[in-house]
Amino acid sequence: MEKNFKSLKKKYDEIEIPKELDRVVEDALKKQRTKRYTAKWSAGITAAALLFITSVNISPTMAQALSEVPIVGEVVKVITIKQFEDEDEQLSADIKVPAVTDLENKELEESLNEDYLEEGKTLYKEFEAIMEKVNEGEPRHYAVSSGFKVKTDNEQIIVLERYVERTEASSSTTLKYDTIDKNNEIVLSLPMLFKDDSYIQIISENIKNQMREEMHSDNDKVYWVEDAGLEDFGDFFEAIQAEQQFYINNDGKLVISFDEYDVAPGYMGSVEFIIPTEVLNEALVSNEYIH
């Protein structure tokens, strides 16, 4: 465990912060001295940027934070970037990066962690670009947060959900899932579970039926599906993607996930559908994972 953590620490220590950061820090300090509005925000971001670089050098505060991180069989840990809050802020960022440890398949472990780290770095750079525009005088309110949760954890699989929420004029959330077979130490994909691509149509038709049933029984629910009283709506849900976001729950059921606005109005949020196994049985390669 200690060796793995040191390896992760080295990777996080090597995070590249854009070269312009020195100038941003200097500008932030100058603005802080003049007590301009944007100084409060810039100072917070400066601290966040420095924390992004140094947070793995464990302090008592960070040790306490890590002790509160969800741990599943000591497999998942999180290193967090968090902006200091201020009541006058225009922008905020709260970016959490998960790291998988203790897999015997070190190639898989490294690949997953590199992907998670790259996602975090990309979000941070995106946020920094907006930060610079605000410091140049562009009026803007923007927030980004990301994190993770363990959706499934049993003897066979662990499912890690990662979310990113962006808020500006409105908010939107995107979700990604990794379903990891603990025994064989592989990441499952949707096509791997089925004999051929017939699963796309099978799952899609079941989801459409579920949408119609939910709308019929609950007037507050709306999905963009044909034959559900939305004849004037032109862009109906037709079929899932071959690599649609999915996970397998603790009951061994396949769950298909959609981001906000994919198949329903924004107020419905991210939506998911549990697919009955009896619908899938003929298309499944086996019932090892889904039963």
N, C-alpha and C positions, 0 to 999 in steps of 0.2 A: 504493500500500500504506500509506504513512505517513498519508495523509489518511483512509483507511478506519479505520486503527487509532485515530487521534485521535477519529473519530466514535464508535467503540466505547467508547473511554475515557470520553468525555463521558456516554454512556448509563450506564456502570457507576458513574461518579461521582454520578449522579443517583438511584442505588438508594435507595429509601425504607426506612429501618430503623424499626421500630415505635417510637412515642413513648416507650413504657415502657423503652426501652433505658437511658436515663440513670439511672432508678431501679435497674434491674438491675445496672448497673455500680457504682453507689454501694453497694448491698447487698453486692455481691461483694467490694468492697474492705473493708467493715466485717467481713465474715465471715473474710476473709483475715487481718485483724489479730488476730482471736480464735482463729485456727487451727482452726476447725471443719472437719469432714470436707468439707462441701459447698463450702468456700472454694477448695479445690484445683481443683475442677471449674469453679466460677464464674469464677475468674481466667482459666482456659484459654478459656472461652467469651467472656469479655470481649475477650481478645486476638484470638480468631477473628472476633468482631463487628467490631472495628476493622480487621482485615485485610480483611474483606468490603468495607468502605467504601474503603480506601485502597490496595488491592493493585495497582491499575493505575498508581500513581505509581512507576515502575520503580526499584527499588533493585538493588544488585548481586545480592542473593539472589534477587529476583524475576526479574531478567534471566537468571540461571542456570537458574531453574525453567522459564522460557519457552523457553530454548534446548533443554530436554529434552522439550518438548511435541511429540507427533507432528504433523508437518506434511505435508500431501499437496499437492504443487504449490503450496505456500504458500497453501492454501485454508482450512485449518482451524487455529485457534488456541484455546487453553484458558486461561481465567482461573480460578484455583483458590482456594477457601476451605478451610482445613484447621485443625482444632482441635488444639491442643497436647495430646499424650498424657500420661496420668498413671496410675500403677498402681492408684490408689484411685478412679478415675473411675467414675461411674454411667452417664454418657452420653458420646456422641461423635458428631461430625459431620465429614464429609469430602465437600464438595460441589464438583464441577467443572462449569463452564459452558462449552460450546463456542461458538465464534463463527465463522461462515462469512464469508470475505472474498474480494475479487477477482472477484466475479460482476459481469458487465456489467449484469445485471438488478438494479439497486439496490433496486427495490421488493421483489423476492423476497428479496434478501439481508437487508434490514431486517426483513421479516416473519419470516424464520427466526430471526434473532438476538433479536428481541423475544420470540418464543415460548420460546427457550432461556433467556433471562434471566428471564422470568416463572416458568418451571419452577423455576429456582434460588431465586428469591425466595420462592416458595411453600413449598419444602422448608425454607428457613431459618426462615420464620415458624412453620411447623409444629414445628420443633425448638425454637424459642424458647419456644413455649407449653408444651412438655413441661419445658423447663428451669425455667420459673417454678414449675411445680407441684412439682418436686423441691426447689427452694429453699424452698418453703413447707412442706416436710416429707413429701411423698408419696414413699414408697420405690419406686424404679423404676430399671430398667436398660434403656437404649434406645440404639440406634445407627442412624444413617442415613448412607449414602454414595451418591454418584452420580458418574457420569462418562460417558465415551464411548469408542468405538473406531471406526475406519474399517473396515468390513466388505468393501467392494468399492471398487476404484479402478482404472479403466481409461480409455481414450480417450473413452468415451461417457458413463459414469455414475460417480458417487461415492455410496456408501451410508454414512450416519452412524448408528451405533447408540448410543442413549442408555439407560443403565440406572439404576435406583434400587433400592437394597437396604436394607430396613428389618429390624432385628433387635431382638426383645424376648424373649418367651417362646420364639419360634421366628423363623426368618428367611423373608422373601419378597422376590422380585426381580421387577420389572416392566421390560419392554423396549419401546422405541419406535424406529422406523426412519424415516429420510427418504432416499428414493432420488431423487437429483437428476440430471436429464439435463444434462450439462455443455454440450452443443452448443445445445440449444434453451432451456436455463436455466429448466426447470420442474421441479416436484416431482411425481413419478409417484404416482398412486393405483392401487389394485388394479382398480377398475371401469374405469379408462381403458384398461387393457390388453386388454379383452375386448369382444366385439360386444354382448353382453347379459348378464343375470344368471345365465345357465346355468352360468357358471364356478363358482358357489357349490356346486352339487350335484356337478359334475365333480370339483372339488378335494376336497370333503368325502369322497366315496366312495373316492378314491384314498388319502387319509390314513387312513381306516378300514382299508383293506386293508393298508397299511403297518404300522399298529398291530398288527393280528392276526399278521402275518408276524413282526414283531419279538418279540412275546410268545411265539410258537411256537418261535422259535430261541434265545431267551434268557429263562430263567426268572426272571432278576432284573428284567426289564422288565414294567411294568404300565401299561396304559392303560385309561381308562374307556370301553370300546367294547363293543357288543353282540357276542354269538357268540364270546366269547373266554374263556369259563369263569368269568365274573363274573355269573352269573344273579341273584344276590341283590343286586347293586348296582343302585340305581334311577335314577341321574342320569347316563345315558350321553351321550357326545359325539354330537351329531346333525349339526351343520353349522358351518362357519366363518361369521364375520360378513362382511357385504358389504365392510366396511373393515378386514378382518383385518390384523394386523401382518404385514408381508412385506418381503422384499428380493430383489434379483437378484444372484446371486453372480458371481464373475469368469469362470465358465464359461457365463454366460448362462442359468442355470437359475433358475426361480422357487422361492423358499424361503418357506414359511409358518411363522410363529413363534407359540408359545403361552407365556404366563407360567406360573410355578409354580402348581400346583393347578387350572389350567384344564381339562386333559384327563388328568391323571395325578397320583398321590400326590406330596407335597412332596419326597420324597427323589429323585425323578426330575429335579427342577430345572426350568428353562425348557427346553422341547423344540421342535425344529423338524423340518420335513419338506421334502425336496427333491422337487418334483413333476416327473415325467418330461415333457419337452416334447411327446412324441408323444400324451400324454393330453390336452394342451391345444390342440393345433394347430387343430382345427375351431372352437374358441371364440375364439381370439386375433384381435385386429384385424389384426395383422401379426407378423412375426418380427423386427422391428427391435430389440427389447430381449431377448426370450426366444427362444432358438434351440437 
